[in-house]
Amino acid sequence: ILRDYCGNVSAHLPINGQVQHGWVVPGHYAIVSHDTERDAAWVWSERDWPEGQKRGAVIGAPYLYLPTNSASLRHTRSLLAIPMHGIAKHPMVWPWDEYASWLAQAANEREMGIVTVCLHPADYDNGYHMFVERGIRVVTAAPGGATASFLYQCRSFIRQHDHVTSNRIGTALFYAAYEGRKVFIDGPLMGTNPPDRGEEITGDMDWTREHYPGFFDGAHPALARQHAHD
């Protein structure tokens, strides 16, 4: 994505250093396993700059560099759920049926005509049937694992819906808020074992409401979009 944005850059030319993967809790490093003297860091914001970092720059989220000529049909009264996900080192440790039941009920209460859940590949096999049994469409932005098309897929799913939810604050909500979608945090909390970085904080709804009030029901979309810009 960054190479395409820059133009005339060889597809075989590696990026010098590390690019920040996603939003992180303030005070937690956005770049890990990194030599701050030797390697460059390309981060989202000033608050994500690694302590002692010598090389690199603040460039914003790579999501901002996607081509602007890609449109997706937005369905009214539609809800996309992007719950917290696990990874191989930090697998989810709770039954998916609890979240699937909540999502079906929440969609019904909000009179949503289209309901989709986007699952991480690490969770897809475990959660798929729980949602399908409740009439919820299941997708993943990274079939077969993370690829260069991941952000394109993620943006397409977000743009197809006018409401986006998650059960914890995370990267996807910032993307959705940037796109002007109505976002809200709700649903059963879940966790990983062992817990991932910042998980204790993102599970604290009082902390989240204090710092990101635009990500809750009843808030104006403009406030959520301001969170994304900040």
Disulfide bonds with the S-S distance in Angstrom:
none
